[in-house]
Amino acid sequence: MMKVAITGGIGSGKSYICRMLEKHGIRIYSCDDAAKRLMATSDKIHAGLTALVGESAYVDGTLNKAALTSFLLKSPENMNKINAIVHPAVADDFIKSGYTWMECAILFTSGFDKLVDKTICVTAPLEVRVKRVMQRDSISMAKACEWIDRQMLQEEMAALSDYVILNDGKSDIDRQISDVLEALAKLE
């Protein structure tokens, strides 16, 4: 069975596209949801994050997001250290899950693209992405731009992907999804 990943920058509309794909009967594994679940339930991740961040990583067995965020902001290398603990567990969980589709914002930087056969990048103009992130998260334009700037460039993701869906609020999303699904069906 072919495995497919959906990626795209923050505010591109990945989750929206995933919801539309689910209407086609496609079940999609969310790497973000899995990471949150595993950080809350995996003893191995609990031990790894506690060793890395300190005892403040968990309070009464619950992940202390403030302590984790503080650790992340201290150094750019700290993100890689946390990812080295969490990503292998998420990859293993995906493999064991039985899902054939995944949603992963950091598909290429995490190496998760190696777990799938085909990739789809959801794109949107920068101004649309900024507006979406500001509205969704109730943050300033500066903060939204900062978050976008921390990610791989949308153009790089699109260039590395097999298919691109433009989610600019004007383009025919249904047609684009149908075209991608038809192309994928021809490959199976």
N, C-alpha and C positions, 0 to 999 in steps of 0.2 A: 504494500500500500504506500502510495506516495505521501511524503510528509511535506507540509507547507508552512511557512512562517510569514506573519504579517508584522511589519515594522514601520517606523516613521517617528519623526520628532514629536516632542510634546506639543499638543495643540493641533496636530495634523488631522486628528479624527480617527485614529486607529480603532478605538473602542466603538465608535459609531459604525465603522465598516464591519467590525466583528459582529455587532448586533444584526446588521443586515445579512451577513453570511449565515448567521444562526437561523434566520428565517428560511434559508435554503436547506436547513437540516444539518448544517456543519457545526460540530461541537469544537470549541476553541479553548485550548489550554492557555491560561493567563500566567505568564512568568512573574509578573508583579504580585498577583494574588498568591502564587505558590511560594514566592520568597517570603512574603509576610507570614503565611501559614507555617512554613518551615522554621522561620526564625522564632516563632512562638512555640513550636512543638518538638523540634528536633534537639535531642540531647547533645548530639555532636556539634551542631551549630551553637547551641547555648554555651557549651564548654569552650569552643573556639572564640566566640565573641567575648566571653568573659576573660579569657586569657589575653586577648588583644586589647580590649577597651578597659578592662578592670571590673571589679565587683559591681560597679554602678551600671553595667550593661543591662542587668536585669534587676528589677525590684519585686520582691515576693514572687519570683518566677515569671514576671511579665516583662517583655522587652521595654527598656527605657529609651524611647525614641529621642528624647532630649540629650541623653548621654551619647547616644550613637551619632546624632547630628553634630554635637560638639566635637567628638573625635574626628569625624569626617572633615570638618572645617579647619582642623589644625594643620593638615598637610594633604597635598594632592595624592601622595602615595597611600594615604590611609584608605582611600576608596578602593584601591587595588588590593589592599590587605583584607578588607571586608569581603570584596568580591571573591577572593581566593577561598574564603570559607563558605560563602553562600552559593555561588554559581555551580560548583560541582554537585551540590545537593539538589538544586533545581533541575539541572540537566538529567541527573539520575531519576528524579521524580517524573520528569516528562517522558523519559524512555519507558518507565514502568507503567505509566498512566493509561496507555492504550489510545491516547489522543493522536490524531494525525495532523492536526493544525495547532499552531501556537501563535500567541501575540507576544511580541518581545520588543520593547523600545530600544534595547541595547543589543540587538541581534548580532551585529558584526563586531562590536567591541568586546562582547562577552565570549565570542566564539560559538555561540549557539547556532549560527548559520550552518555549522558543520553537522548538526543533528537533523537537518532537513534537506529535501531535494530541490525545492523551489522557494523563492522568496518574492514577496509582494511589498512594495513600499507605498505607504499612503503619504501624499504630499499636500501642502497647502501654501499659499503665499504667506510670507512672514507677517504681514500686517493682520491677516486672518488668524494666524496661530497666536500672535500676541493677544489679540482681542479675546479669543477663546479661553486662553489660560487666565487672563485677568478676570473674566466673568466666572469661570469655573471655580477658581481658587480664591477669589476676592483679594487679589494682590495688585500692586502697582505695576505700571508699564515697565519701570526699571527692573523690578524683581522678575517679571515674566521674561524680559529680554535676557536677564542674567541666567535664568534656568535654560532658556533656549541655547544660549552661547556655550553652556557646559556640555552640550551634546554634540555628537558627530554631526557635521553639516548635512542637511537634508539632501543636497545635491550629491554628496558622496554616497549616502544610503541608496538613493535612486539609481546611481550608476552601478552599484554592486548588486542590485536586485534584478530579478528576472522580469517582473511586471511592476508597473507604476499606476496607481490610482490617484487622480487629482481630485481632492476634496475641497474645492474652493467655494462651495455654496452655490455655484452657478452650473458646473458641469453635470452631465447626466450620470449620476453614481450607479443607478441600476444597470445602465448599459455597460459601464466599465466593469462592474462586477460580473455581469453575464459574459462579457468578452473574456475575462480572465478565467472564469469557470469553464467556458467552452474550450479554451486553449489547454487548460490543465486536463480536461477530460480526454482530449486527443492524445495526451502523453501516456495515459494509463492503459 
